[in-house]
């Protein structure tokens, strides 16, 4: 019997367990309450590096739902457990607390024609809401996992947060057997390939001066321009997919000044750690060459100075499409007459995938749009399907005590 058929039979067996059927029914019934809770938690701001208020709210919810050992770690993640028969190889179920929106962003959720509009309502308001309804469903249905479930609301998933929450989780624990992250989106979506990224802040400085009176000395802006031109001419492989962009530039004082300062933000990505490191070597060499050439152009010595600072590092990694974790998720999604879609992304799962731990990022259900904009929205119609698919994948990974073994261990 092949892997796909094995996974299909395992999921069908799990669905027949009375407590699991009860949990699935509960998720359907809880859809409206889950949406209300999603609106409530989204109303609490959680800008990058400022997640504490929402973290405290989640911790209170975790305690009220009966999770054990609820606490915040040193990085700010909130953790709580449902104990299983085995406390080794825990199954982490996670969503992230932070949003991309800066401090002071107005968050006033509006419901219009059944659709909720608010910055962060989907990313990752949906993930956190699914986390909470899953806990309720498991507790109220009496499902007993074979392997303990560790629920984690992470910090630092977005932008320059650089996955600091999930990195801290794996740096301080050795008892994680599998990892699931919940993000907004269609439940058909499965992320099993981690898009890694290296990000740099690059700063050129020089003496600066008047554009006429001091002409003949190197310019920080000109050095920056040379660097961008060199980077734009780099060649990267199509397979594995590898990309780069200079996303931000700034510098100079006025149109008639030789610039003292110029800087740029460089983003490089790949699904392959090896390809990412190769691109990084080329880009950093190009930047140094640009500074050298600007100094050489005017022959006044090394007046242009260069500071290169890495501001982000997300590891890349991949799992085989034929792995048990991926095929289990596909089998669950097919059980709902949906078509699984494998989509590489950069998410909290990157760290586990890179470490060789079975890990997936899953869509929490409902229709989402306007992501990372002030017009972000969420449509809760049939969103419970996303919660149901996540539940079955979690239980397949964890197993059910004295009934169904874990598909992973």
ZARO-368447 format. One record per atom (N, C-alpha, C): residue in one letter; x, y, z. Coordinates in steps of 0.1 Angstrom, whole numbers, padded with zeros to 4 digits, always signed. Each point is the difference from the previous one (the first is absolute). Layout:
residues N
AXYZ/...
***
This chain:
residues 409
X+0009-0012+0000/X-0009+0012+0000/X+0009+0012+0000/X-0003+0010-0009/X+0009+0012+0000/X-0003+0010+0011/X+0009+0010+0001/X-0002+0010+0010/X-0013+0007+0000/X-0004+0004-0012/X-0013+0008-0001/X-0012-0008+0005/X+0000-0013-0003/X-0011-0008+0004/X+0001-0003+0015/X+0012-0002+0006/X+0001-0001+0014/X-0005+0012+0008/X+0004+0012-0005/X-0004+0012+0006/X-0015+0002+0000/X-0006-0003-0012/X-0014+0000-0001/X-0008-0008+0010/X+0005-0013+0001/X-0006-0009+0010/X+0001+0005+0014/X+0012+0006+0003/X+0002+0005+0014/X-0010+0011+0003/X-0001+0009-0009/X-0009+0012+0002/X-0015-0005+0001/X-0004-0010-0008/X-0013-0005+0001/X-0003-0007+0013/X+0010-0006+0005/X-0001-0007+0013/X-0001+0011+0011/X+0007+0010-0001/X+0000+0011+0010/X-0014+0006+0000/X-0006+0003-0011/X-0013+0006-0001/X-0011-0008+0006/X+0002-0013+0001/X-0010-0009+0005/X+0000+0000+0015/X+0010+0005+0007/X+0001+0000+0014/X-0011+0009+0006/X-0008-0005+0009/X-0012+0009+0004/X+0005+0013+0006/X+0010+0001+0008/X+0004+0013+0005/X+0005+0009-0011/X+0006-0005-0010/X+0005+0008-0011/X-0012+0006-0008/X-0010-0009-0002/X-0013+0005-0007/X-0006+0011+0008/X+0000-0002+0013/X-0005+0011+0009/X+0007+0013-0001/X+0014-0001-0001/X+0008+0012-0001/X-0002+0007-0014/X-0001-0008-0011/X-0003+0006-0013/X-0013+0007+0000/X-0010-0006+0006/X-0014+0006+0001/X+0001+0013+0008/X+0008+0000+0011/X+0002+0012+0008/X+0006+0012-0008/X+0010-0003-0008/X+0006+0010-0008/X-0010+0007-0010/X-0009-0008-0006/X-0010+0005-0008/X-0009+0009+0008/X-0005-0004+0011/X-0009+0007+0009/X+0007+0013+0005/X+0013+0000+0002/X+0007+0011+0006/X+0004+0011-0010/X-0003-0002-0012/X+0005+0009-0011/X-0003+0015+0004/X-0012+0003+0004/X-0004+0014+0003/X+0008+0005+0012/X+0000-0008+0010/X+0007+0004+0012/X+0015+0002-0003/X+0006-0009-0008/X+0014+0002-0004/X+0002+0013-0007/X-0009+0004-0009/X+0001+0013-0007/X+0000+0011+0010/X-0010-0001+0010/X-0001+0011+0010/X+0013+0001+0008/X+0006-0011+0003/X+0013+0000+0008/X+0011+0005-0009/X+0000-0003-0013/X+0010+0005-0009/X-0001+0015-0001/X-0012+0006+0000/X-0001+0014+0000/X+0005+0006+0013/X-0003-0006+0011/X+0005+0005+0013/X+0015+0000+0001/X+0006-0011-0003/X+0015-0001+0001/X+0007+0009-0010/X-0006+0002-0012/X+0006+0009-0010/X+0000+0014+0005/X-0010+0004+0008/X-0001+0014+0005/X+0011+0003+0009/X+0008-0009+0005/X+0011+0002+0009/X+0013+0002-0009/X+0006+0012+0000/X+0011+0002-0009/X+0012-0009+0004/X+0007-0005-0010/X+0012-0008+0002/X+0011+0004-0011/X+0005+0012+0001/X+0010+0004-0010/X+0013-0008+0002/X+0009+0000-0010/X+0012-0008+0002/X+0007+0004+0012/X+0004-0010+0008/X+0008+0002+0013/X-0009+0006+0011/X-0013+0001-0002/X-0009+0006+0010/X-0012-0009+0001/X+0002-0013+0002/X-0011-0010+0001/X-0005-0003+0014/X+0005+0007+0010/X-0002-0004+0014/X-0015+0001+0004/X-0007+0010-0005/X-0014+0001+0004/X-0009-0011-0005/X+0002-0003-0013/X-0007-0012-0006/X+0005-0013+0006/X+0012-0001+0004/X+0005-0012+0006/X-0007-0002+0013/X-0001+0010+0008/X-0007-0001+0013/X-0015-0005-0002/X-0006+0006-0010/X-0014-0004-0003/X-0001-0015-0004/X+0009-0005-0008/X+0001-0014-0004/X+0002-0009+0012/X+0010+0005+0009/X+0003-0008+0011/X-0012-0002+0009/X-0008+0010+0002/X-0013-0001+0008/X-0009-0009-0007/X-0001+0000-0013/X-0009-0009-0007/X+0005-0015+0001/X+0013-0002-0001/X+0005-0013+0002/X-0004-0006+0013/X+0002+0008+0011/X-0003-0004+0013/X-0015-0003+0002/X-0009+0008-0006/X-0014-0001+0002/X-0005-0013-0008/X+0008-0004-0010/X-0004-0012-0008/X+0006-0013+0006/X+0007+0002+0011/X+0005-0012+0007/X+0013-0006-0004/X+0008+0008-0008/X+0013-0005-0004/X+0009+0000+0013/X+0009-0009+0000/X+0009-0001+0012/X+0014+0007-0003/X+0007+0003+0011/X+0013+0007-0001/X+0000+0012-0010/X-0010+0008+0001/X-0001+0012-0008/X+0011+0010+0005/X+0008+0005-0009/X+0010+0009+0004/X+0006+0007-0013/X+0007+0011+0003/X+0007+0007-0011/X+0015-0003+0002/X+0007-0003-0011/X+0014-0002+0000/X+0008+0013+0000/X+0013+0000+0000/X+0008+0012+0001/X-0002+0009-0013/X-0003-0006-0011/X-0001+0007-0013/X-0014+0007-0001/X-0010-0005+0008/X-0013+0005-0001/X-0011-0009-0005/X+0004-0012-0005/X-0010-0010-0004/X-0009-0004+0011/X-0012-0003-0003/X-0009-0006+0010/X-0003-0014-0003/X+0002-0009+0011/X-0001-0014-0002/X-0010-0006+0010/X-0006-0011-0004/X-0009-0007+0008/X-0002-0014-0006/X-0003-0010+0009/X+0000-0014-0005/X-0014-0007+0003/X-0002-0010-0009/X-0010-0011+0003/X+0009-0013+0000/X+0000-0006+0012/X+0009-0011+0002/X-0005-0013-0007/X+0009-0007-0006/X-0003-0013-0006/X+0006-0011+0008/X-0002-0012-0004/X+0006-0012+0006/X+0015+0000-0001/X+0005+0006-0010/X+0014+0002-0002/X+0004+0015+0000/X+0010+0003+0009/X+0004+0014+0001/X+0012+0003-0008/X+0005-0010-0008/X+0011+0002-0009/X-0005+0003-0014/X+0008+0006-0008/X-0004+0003-0014/X-0014+0007+0000/X-0001+0011+0007/X-0012+0008+0000/X-0003+0006-0014/X-0013+0002-0002/X-0005+0006-0012/X-0003+0014+0003/X+0008+0009-0006/X-0002+0015+0002/X-0011+0004-0010/X-0010+0008+0005/X-0010+0006-0008/X+0001+0015+0003/X+0003+0008-0011/X+0003+0014+0003/X-0006+0010-0010/X+0000+0012+0005/X-0004+0012-0009/X+0007+0011+0006/X+0002+0011-0008/X+0009+0011+0005/X-0009+0012+0004/X+0006+0006+0011/X-0007+0012+0006/X+0002+0013-0008/X+0011+0002-0006/X+0004+0013-0006/X-0007+0002-0013/X-0002+0013-0003/X-0005+0004-0014/X+0011+0009-0006/X-0002+0003-0012/X+0010+0009-0007/X-0002+0015+0003/X-0011+0003+0007/X-0004+0014+0001/X+0007+0007+0012/X+0005+0012-0002/X+0008+0008+0009/X-0009+0005+0012/X+0007+0004+0010/X-0007+0005+0012/X-0008+0012-0004/X-0012+0001+0005/X-0009+0012-0003/X-0010-0003-0011/X+0002-0011-0007/X-0010-0004-0011/X-0014-0002+0006/X-0009+0007-0005/X-0014-0002+0005/X-0006-0013-0004/X-0005-0007+0010/X-0006-0014-0003/X-0014+0001+0005/X-0009+0003-0008/X-0015+0000+0003/X-0007-0009-0009/X-0001-0013+0004/X-0007-0010-0009/X-0014+0004-0004/X-0003-0001-0013/X-0013+0004-0005/X-0005-0013-0007/X-0013-0003+0003/X-0007-0011-0007/X-0010+0005-0010/X+0002-0003-0013/X-0008+0005-0011/X-0004-0012-0009/X-0013-0003+0000/X-0005-0011-0009/X+0007-0013+0004/X+0002-0002+0013/X+0006-0012+0005/X+0015-0001+0000/X+0006+0010-0006/X+0015+0000-0002/X+0006+0009+0010/X+0011-0004+0007/X+0006+0008+0010/X+0012+0007-0006/X+0001+0013+0002/X+0011+0008-0005/X+0008+0005+0012/X+0013-0002+0000/X+0009+0005+0011/X+0014-0004-0003/X+0010+0009+0002/X+0014-0004-0001/X+0003-0012+0009/X+0005-0011-0005/X+0004-0011+0008/X-0011-0010+0002/X-0012+0002-0005/X-0012-0009+0003/X+0003-0014-0006/X+0008-0001-0010/X+0003-0013-0006/X+0014-0004+0004/X+0010+0009-0001/X+0014-0004+0003/X+0005+0007+0013/X+0000-0007+0011/X-0004-0014+0001/X-0012-0001+0010/X-0009+0009-0001/X-0012-0001+0008/X-0007-0013-0002/X+0000-0005-0013/X-0007-0013-0002/X+0008-0011+0006/X+0013+0000-0001/X+0008-0011+0006/X-0002-0001+0015/X+0000+0011+0007/X-0002+0000+0014/X-0014-0005+0004/X-0010+0005-0008/X-0014-0004+0003/X-0002-0015-0002/X+0007-0006-0010/X-0001-0014-0002/X+0007-0008+0011/X+0011+0006+0005/X+0007-0006+0011/X-0010-0002+0012/X-0008+0010+0003/X-0009+0000+0011/X-0012-0009-0002/X-0005+0000-0012/X-0012-0009-0002/X+0005-0015+0000/X+0012-0002-0005/X+0005-0014+0001/X+0001-0005+0014/X+0005+0009+0009/X+0001-0004+0014/X-0013-0003+0006/X-0010+0009-0003/X-0014-0002+0005/X-0005-0014-0005/X+0002-0002-0013/X-0006-0012-0006/X+0006-0013+0007/X+0013+0000+0002/X+0007-0011+0006/X-0005-0002+0014/X+0000+0011+0008/X-0004-0001+0014/X-0014-0005+0001/X-0009+0005-0008/X-0015-0003+0002/X-0003-0013-0006/X+0007-0005-0009/X-0003-0013-0006/X+0006-0012+0007/X+0010+0003+0008/X+0006-0011+0008/X+0011-0007-0008/X+0004+0005-0012/X+0011-0006-0007/X+0013-0001+0008/X+0006-0011+0001/X+0012-0002+0008/X+0012-0003-0010/X+0009+0010-0002/X+0011-0003-0009/X+0010-0010+0006/X+0006-0007-0009/X+0011-0009+0004/X+0012+0008+0004/X+0004+0009-0009/X+0011+0009+0003/X-0005+0013+0005/X+0006+0006+0010/X-0004+0013+0005/X-0001+0011-0011/X-0009+0008+0002/X-0002+0012-0009/X+0005+0012+0007/X+0009+0008-0007/X+0006+0012+0006/X-0005+0011-0009/X-0009+0009+0006/X-0005+0011-0008/X+0008+0012+0003/X+0004+0007-0011/X+0010+0011+0001/X-0005+0012-0008/X-0001+0011+0007/X-0002+0013-0007/X+0013+0007-0001/X+0006+0001-0012/X+0013+0005-0002/X+0001+0015-0002/X+0012+0005+0003/X+0003+0014-0003/X+0010+0000-0012/X+0001+0012-0006/X+0010+0002-0010/X+0000-0008-0013/X-0012-0003-0005/X-0001-0007-0012/X+0001+0009-0012/X-0005+0012+0001/X+0000+0009-0011/X+0013+0008-0002/X+0003+0003-0012/X+0011+0010-0003/X+0013-0002+0007/X+0005+0011+0007/X+0012-0001+0007/X-0001-0007+0013/X-0012-0005+0003/X-0001-0009+0012/X+0009-0012-0002/X+0002-0004-0013/X+0010-0010-0004/X-0002-0013+0006/X-0013-0004+0003/X-0003-0013+0006/X+0006-0001+0014/X+0002+0011+0007/X+0007-0001+0013/X-0008-0009+0010/X-0013+0000-0001/X-0007-0008+0010/X+0002-0015-0002/X-0002-0004-0013/X+0001-0015-0002/X+0015-0004+0000/X+0009+0009-0003/X+0014-0004+0002/X+0003-0002+0015/X-0005+0009+0008/X+0002-0002+0015/X-0006-0013+0005/X-0012-0004-0006/X-0007-0012+0004/X+0009-0012-0003/X+0006-0001-0011/X+0008-0011-0004/X+0014+0000+0007/X+0004+0012+0003/X+0013+0001+0007/X+0000-0004+0014/X-0012+0000+0006/X-0002-0004+0014/X-0007-0013+0003/X-0004-0007-0011/X-0008-0012+0002/X+0006-0011-0008/X+0000-0013+0005/X+0004-0011-0008/X-0011-0011-0001/X-0012+0004+0004/X-0011-0009+0001/X-0011+0001-0011/X+0003+0007-0010/X-0009+0003-0011/X+0001-0011-0011/X-0010-0007-0003/X+0000-0010-0010/X-0006+0004-0013/X-0008+0010+0000/X-0006+0006-0013/X-0006+0014+0003/X-0001+0007-0010/X-0004+0015+0001/X-0010+0003-0010/X-0011+0007+0004/X-0010+0005-0009/X-0003+0014+0003/X+0001+0008-0010/X-0003+0015+0001/X-0013+0003-0008/X-0008+0008+0006/X-0013+0003-0007/X+0000+0015-0004/X-0002+0002-0013/X+0000+0013-0006/X-0014+0002-0007/X-0003+0012-0004/X-0013+0002-0007/X+0000-0007-0014/X-0011-0002-0005/X-0001-0006-0014/X-0008-0012-0002/X-0001-0004-0012/X-0008-0011-0004/X+0006-0013+0006/X-0009-0009+0005/X+0005-0012+0006/X+0007-0010-0010/X-0001+0003-0012/X+0007-0009-0010/X+0015+0003+0000/X+0004+0011+0006/X+0014+0004-0001/X+0009-0007+0010/X+0011-0006-0004/X+0009-0006+0009/X+0014+0005-0003/X+0007+0005+0010/X+0014+0004-0002/X+0009-0010+0007/X+0008-0007-0008/X+0009-0010+0005/X+0014+0003-0005/X+0002+0011-0008/X+0013+0005-0004/X+0002+0013+0005/X+0011+0002+0007/X+0003+0013+0007/X+0009+0009-0009/X-0006+0012-0003/X+0008+0010-0008/X+0009+0007+0010/X+0013-0002-0001/X+0009+0007+0009/X+0003+0014-0005/X+0005+0008+0009/X+0004+0014-0004/X+0011+0005+0008/X+0009+0008-0006/X+0010+0007+0006/X-0002+0015-0003/X+0000+0009+0010/X-0003+0014-0002/X+0011+0008+0005/X+0003+0011-0007/X+0011+0008+0004/X-0003+0015+0000/X+0005+0007+0009/X+0001+0015+0000/X+0014+0003-0004/X+0001+0008-0011/X+0013+0003-0006/X+0002+0015+0001/X+0010+0005+0006/X+0002+0015+0002/X+0014+0004-0006/X-0001+0010-0009/X+0012+0006-0005/X+0002+0014+0006/X+0012+0003+0005/X+0002+0014+0005/X+0013+0006-0006/X+0000+0013-0001/X+0012+0007-0006/X+0001+0014+0006/X+0010+0008-0004/X+0001+0013+0005/X-0011+0010-0004/X-0005-0002-0011/X-0011+0009-0005/X+0006+0014-0003/X-0009+0008-0007/X+0005+0014-0003/X-0009+0006-0010/X+0004+0012-0005/X-0008+0008-0009/X+0002-0007-0014/X-0011+0000-0008/X+0000-0007-0013/X+0010+0007-0010/X+0003+0013+0002/X+0009+0007-0009/X+0014+0002+0007/X-0001+0006+0012/X+0013+0004+0006/X+0008-0012+0004/X-0006-0011+0004/X+0007-0012+0004/X+0000-0011-0010/X-0004+0003-0012/X+0000-0010-0011/X+0014-0007-0001/X-0001-0014-0001/X+0012-0008-0001/X+0002-0009+0012/X-0009+0000+0009/X+0001-0009+0011/X-0012-0011-0002/X+0002-0012+0005/X-0010-0010-0002/X-0013+0003+0008/X-0011-0005-0006/X-0013+0002+0005/X-0006-0013+0006/X-0006+0001+0011/X-0007-0012+0006/X-0011-0005-0009/X-0008+0010-0006/X-0011-0004-0008/X+0005-0006-0013/X+0011+0005-0006/X+0005-0007-0012/X+0005-0014+0003/X+0006-0002+0012/X+0005-0013+0003/X-0012-0010+0002/X-0011+0006+0006/X-0012-0008+0001/X-0006-0004-0014/X+0000+0010-0009/X-0004-0003-0014/X+0008-0010-0007/X+0013+0000+0002/X+0008-0011-0006/X-0004-0013+0006/X-0002-0001+0013/X-0004-0012+0007/X-0013-0006-0006/X-0010+0009-0001/X-0013-0004-0005/X+0002-0006-0014/X+0007+0007-0009/X+0002-0004-0013/X+0007-0014-0001/X+0009-0002+0009/X+0007-0013+0000/X-0009-0011+0005/X-0008+0003+0010/X-0010-0010+0005/X-0010-0003-0010/X-0005+0010-0007/X-0010-0003-0010/X+0004-0008-0012/X+0013-0001-0002/X+0006-0009-0011/X+0003-0014+0005/X-0002-0003+0013/X+0003-0013+0004/X-0009-0011-0006/X+0005-0012-0002/X-0008-0010-0006/X-0003-0011+0011/X-0013-0004+0001/X-0004-0010+0010/X-0007-0011-0007/X+0000-0012+0006/X-0006-0012-0006/X-0016+0001+0001/X-0006-0005-0010/X-0015-0001+0000/X-0004-0012+0009/X+0009-0010+0000/X-0003-0012+0008/X+0013-0004+0007/X+0001+0002+0013/X-0010+0004+0010/X-0003+0015-0002/X-0013+0003+0002/X-0004+0014-0001/X+0008+0009+0009/X+0006+0010-0005/X+0008+0009+0008/X-0002+0015-0005/X-0001+0009+0009/X-0004+0014-0004/X+0008+0010+0008/X+0000+0012-0005/X+0006+0011+0007/X-0007+0013-0003/X+0001+0010+0009/X-0005+0013-0003/X+0006+0010+0009/X+0004+0012-0005/X+0003+0011+0009/X-0014+0008+0002/X-0005-0002+0012/X-0014+0004+0003/X-0001+0015+0004/X+0011+0005+0007/X-0001+0014+0005/X+0014+0007-0003/X-0001+0013-0003/X+0012+0008-0001/X-0002+0013+0006/X+0010+0006+0006/X-0001+0014+0005/X+0014+0006+0001/X+0001+0013+0001/X+0013+0006+0001/X+0000+0014-0006/X+0012+0007+0002/X+0002+0013-0005/X-0007+0011+0008/X+0005+0012-0002/X-0005+0012+0008/X-0008+0009-0009/X+0005+0003-0012/X-0007+0008-0009/X+0005-0003-0014/X-0007+0006-0010/X+0003-0003-0014/X+0014+0006-0003/X+0005+0010+0007/X+0013+0006-0003/X+0010-0004+0010/X-0001-0012+0006/X+0010-0005+0009/X+0006-0013-0005/X+0013-0002+0003/X+0006-0013-0001/X-0003-0008+0013/X-0007-0011-0002/X-0007-0006+0011/X+0011-0006+0010/X-0003+0003+0013/X+0008-0006+0011/X-0005-0014+0004/X-0013-0003-0003/X-0006-0012+0005/X-0010-0005-0010/X+0000-0013-0002/X-0010-0007-0008/X-0002-0014+0005/X-0012-0005+0000/X-0002-0014+0004/X-0011-0007-0008/X+0000-0013+0001/X-0010-0008-0007/X-0003-0012+0008/X-0012-0006-0002/X-0005-0012+0006/X+0000-0011-0011/X+0007-0011+0002/X+0002-0010-0010/X-0007-0013+0006/X-0009-0006-0008/X-0006-0012+0003/X+0003-0011-0010/X+0005-0012+0005/X+0003-0011-0008/X-0007-0012+0005/X-0006-0008-0010/X-0008-0012+0004/X+0003-0012-0008/X-0002-0012+0005/X+0001-0012-0007/X-0007-0011+0008/X-0004-0010-0008/X-0005-0012+0007/X+0011-0010+0003/X+0012+0004-0004/X+0012-0008+0003/X+0010+0008+0008/X+0004-0005+0011/X+0010+0007+0009/X+0013+0001-0008/X+0004-0010-0007/X+0013+0001-0008/X-0001+0011-0010/X-0011+0001-0008/X-0001+0010-0010/X-0001+0014+0007/X-0006+0001+0011/X-0001+0013+0007/X+0014+0005+0005/X+0008-0009+0005/X+0013+0003+0004/X+0009+0004-0011/X-0002-0006-0012/X+0008+0003-0012/X-0004+0014-0005/X-0013+0003+0000/X-0004+0014-0004/X+0005+0010+0010/X-0001-0003+0013/X+0005+0010+0010/X+0015+0003-0003/X+0008-0010-0002/X+0015+0002-0003/X+0001+0010-0012/X-0007-0003-0011/X+0001+0009-0012/X-0004+0014+0003/X-0011+0002+0007/X-0006+0013+0003/X+0010+0008+0009/X+0005-0006+0010/X+0009+0007+0010/X+0013+0004-0007/X+0004-0009-0009/X+0013+0003-0008/X-0003+0012-0009/X-0012+0000-0006/X-0003+0011-0009/X-0001+0014+0007/X-0005-0001+0012/X-0001+0012+0008/X+0014+0006+0004/X+0009-0009+0004/X+0013+0004+0003/X+0007+0006-0013/X-0002-0007-0011/X+0006+0005-0013/X-0005+0014-0003/X-0013+0003+0003/X-0005+0013-0003/X+0007+0011+0008/X+0002-0003+0013/X+0007+0010+0008/X+0014+0002-0005/X+0007-0011-0003/X+0014+0001-0005/X+0000+0008-0013/X-0009-0002-0009/X+0000+0006-0013/X-0003+0015+0001/X-0009+0004+0009/X-0003+0014+0003/X+0012+0007+0005/X+0008-0006+0009/X+0012+0006+0006/X+0011+0001-0011/X+0001-0011-0009/X+0010+0000-0010/X-0003+0011-0011/X-0013+0002-0002/X-0004+0010-0011/X+0006+0013+0003/X+0002+0005+0012/X+0004+0013+0003/X+0015+0001+0006/X+0005-0012+0003/X+0014+0000+0004/X+0004+0008+0012/X-0009+0001+0010/X+0002+0008+0012/X+0002-0009+0012/X+0002-0013-0002/X+0001-0009+0011/X-0013-0007+0003/X-0001-0007+0011/X-0012-0008+0004/X-0009+0009+0008/X-0006+0010-0006/X-0009+0009+0007/X-0013-0005+0002/X-0005-0009-0009/X-0013-0006+0002/X+0002-0012+0009/X-0008+0000+0011/X+0000-0011+0009/X-0013-0008-0001/X+0001-0013+0004/X-0011-0009-0003/X-0003-0007+0013/X-0013-0001+0004/X-0005-0008+0011/X-0011-0009-0005/X+0002-0013+0001/X-0010-0010-0004/X-0005-0007+0012/X-0013+0001+0002/X-0006-0006+0012/X-0011-0009-0004/X+0001-0013+0004/X-0011-0009-0002/X-0011+0003+0010/X-0012+0002-0005/X-0012+0003+0008/X-0010-0011+0000/X+0002-0010-0008/X-0010-0011+0000/X+0006-0013-0006/X-0003-0011+0006/X+0005-0013-0005/X-0011-0010+0003/X-0006-0005-0010/X-0010-0010+0001/X+0005-0013-0007/X+0001-0011+0006/X+0006-0012-0006/X-0010-0006-0011/X+0006-0005-0010/X-0007-0007-0011/X-0001-0015+0003/X-0009-0007-0007/X+0000-0014+0002/X-0012-0006-0008/X+0000-0013-0002/X-0011-0007-0007/X-0002-0013+0006/X-0012-0005-0003/X-0004-0014+0003/X-0005-0006-0013/X+0002-0013-0001/X-0005-0007-0012/X-0015+0001+0000/X-0006+0001-0012/X-0014+0000-0002/X-0006-0014+0004/X+0009-0010+0000/X-0004-0013+0004/X+0002-0003+0015/X+0004+0009+0007/X+0002-0002+0015/X-0014-0003+0007/X+0001-0006+0011/X-0012-0003+0007/X-0008+0012+0004/X+0007+0011+0005/X-0006+0012+0004/X-0008+0006-0011/X+0006+0001-0012/X-0006+0007-0011/X-0012-0009-0005/X+0002-0013-0002/X-0010-0008-0005/X-0012-0001+0010/X+0003+0001+0013/X-0011+0000+0009/X-0009+0012-0001/X+0007+0012-0002/X-0008+0012-0002/X-0008+0000-0013/X+0006-0006-0010/X-0007-0001-0013/X-0012-0009+0001/X+0002-0011+0008/X-0012-0009+0002/X-0011+0006+0007/X+0003+0008+0010/X-0010+0007+0008/X-0008+0010-0009/X+0007+0008-0008/X-0006+0009-0009/X-0009-0006-0010/X+0005-0012-0005/X-0009-0007-0010/X-0012-0005+0006/X+0000-0004+0013/X-0011-0005+0007/X-0012+0011+0000/X+0004+0012-0002/X-0010+0011+0000/X-0003+0004-0015/X+0004-0009-0009/X-0003+0002-0014/X+0007+0013-0005/X+0012+0003+0005/X+0008+0011-0004/X+0012-0005-0006/X+0007+0009-0008/X+0012-0004-0007/X+0012+0007+0007/X+0009-0009+0006/X+0011+0006+0007/X+0010+0007-0009/X+0005+0011+0004/X+0010+0008-0007/X+0012+0003+0008/X+0012-0004-0005/X+0012+0002+0007/X+0006+0013-0004/X+0002+0009+0010/X+0004+0014-0003/X+0012+0004+0009/X+0012+0002-0006/X+0012+0004+0008/X-0003+0014+0006/X+0004+0002+0012/X-0001+0012+0007/X+0010+0002+0011/X+0001+0012+0005/X+0008+0003+0012/X-0009+0002+0012/X+0000-0010+0009/X-0009+0000+0011/X+0008-0005+0013/X-0007-0001+0011/X+0005-0005+0012/X+0006-0015-0002/X-0006-0007-0010/X+0004-0014-0002/X+0015-0001-0005/X+0005+0011-0005/X+0014+0000-0006/X+0010-0007+0009/X-0001+0004+0013/X+0010-0005+0009/X+0000-0015+0002/X-0012-0005+0002/X-0002-0015+0001/X+0004-0007-0013/X-0005+0005-0011/X+0003-0007-0013/X+0015-0001-0002/X+0007+0012+0003/X+0015+0000-0002/X+0007-0010+0009/X-0006-0002+0012/X+0006-0009+0010/X-0004-0015-0003/X-0008-0002-0010/X-0004-0014-0004/X-0011-0006+0009/X-0008+0009+0006/X-0011-0004+0008/X-0013+0001-0008/X-0009-0010-0001/X-0012+0002-0008/X-0007+0012+0004/X-0003+0009-0010/X-0007+0012+0003/X-0008+0005-0012/X-0011+0006+0003/X-0009+0006-0011/X-0006+0013+0005/X-0002+0009-0010/X-0008+0011+0003/X-0013-0002-0008/X-0011+0002+0007/X-0013-0003-0006/X-0010+0012+0000/X-0009+0000-0010/X-0010+0011-0001/X-0011-0002+0010/X-0003+0010+0008/X-0010-0001+0010/X-0015+0001-0004/X-0002+0002-0013/X-0013+0001-0005/X-0006+0014-0001/X-0011+0001-0007/X-0006+0013-0003/X+0007+0007-0012/X-0006+0009-0005/X+0006+0008-0011/X+0007+0012+0005/X+0012+0002-0004/X+0008+0011+0005/X+0005+0009-0012/X+0002+0013+0003/X+0005+0008-0011/X+0006+0013+0006/X+0006+0008-0009/X+0006+0012+0004/X+0011-0001+0011/X+0007-0012+0000/X+0010-0003+0010/X+0010+0011+0001/X+0004+0003+0012/X+0011+0010+0003/X-0004+0014-0004/X-0013+0003-0002/X-0005+0013-0003/X-0010+0004+0010/X-0004+0013+0000/X-0010+0005+0009/X-0014-0005-0004/X-0001-0006-0013/X-0013-0005-0005/X-0001-0015+0002/X+0008-0006+0008/X+0000-0014+0003/X-0014-0005+0004/X-0005-0011-0005/X-0013-0005+0003/X-0001-0015+0002/X-0011-0004+0006/X-0002-0015+0002/X-0015-0003-0001/X-0002-0010-0008/X-0014-0005-0002/X-0002-0014+0008/X-0008+0000+0010/X+0000-0012+0008/X-0009-0012-0006/X-0006+0003-0011/X-0009-0011-0006/X+0007-0013-0002/X-0005-0010+0006/X+0006-0014-0001/X+0015+0000+0005/X+0004+0009+0008/X+0014+0000+0005/X+0003-0012+0009/X-0011-0005+0006/X+0002-0012+0009/X+0007-0011-0007/X-0001-0001-0013/X+0007-0011-0008/X+0015+0001+0003/X+0005+0012+0000/X+0015+0001+0003/X+0003-0005+0013/X-0008+0003+0010/X+0003-0005+0014/X-0001-0015+0001/X-0010-0005-0008/X-0002-0015+0000/X+0012-0007-0006/X+0005+0005-0011/X+0011-0006-0007/X+0013+0000+0009/X+0002+0012+0007/X+0011+0001+0009/X-0001-0010+0011/X-0012-0001+0006/X-0002-0009+0011/X+0004-0015-0004/X-0005-0004-0011/X+0003-0014-0005/X+0015-0002-0002/X+0007+0010-0005/X+0014-0001-0003/X+0007-0001+0014/X-0004+0009+0009/X+0006+0000+0013/X-0002-0014+0007/X-0012-0006-0001/X-0002-0012+0007/X+0007-0012-0007/X+0001+0001-0013/X+0008-0010-0007/X+0014+0000+0004/X+0006+0012+0002/X+0014+0001+0004/X+0001-0005+0015/X-0010+0003+0008/X+0001-0003+0015/X-0004-0014+0003/X-0009-0005-0008/X-0006-0013+0003/X-0011+0002+0011/X-0009-0010+0002/X-0010+0000+0010/X+0002-0012+0010/X+0001+0004+0012/X+0004-0010+0010/X-0008-0013+0000/X+0007-0011-0001/X-0006-0013+0000/X-0009-0003-0012/X+0000+0009-0010/X-0009-0002-0011/X+0007+0000-0013/X+0007+0011-0003/X+0007+0003-0013/X+0014+0004+0003/X+0010-0007-0005/X+0014+0005+0002/X+0003+0012-0009/X+0011+0007+0004/X+0004+0011-0008/X+0005-0005-0014/X-0003+0008-0010/X+0005-0004-0013/X+0015+0003-0002/X+0006+0007+0010/X+0014+0005-0002/X+0010-0009+0008/X-0005-0005+0012/X+0010-0007+0009/X-0003-0015+0002/
***
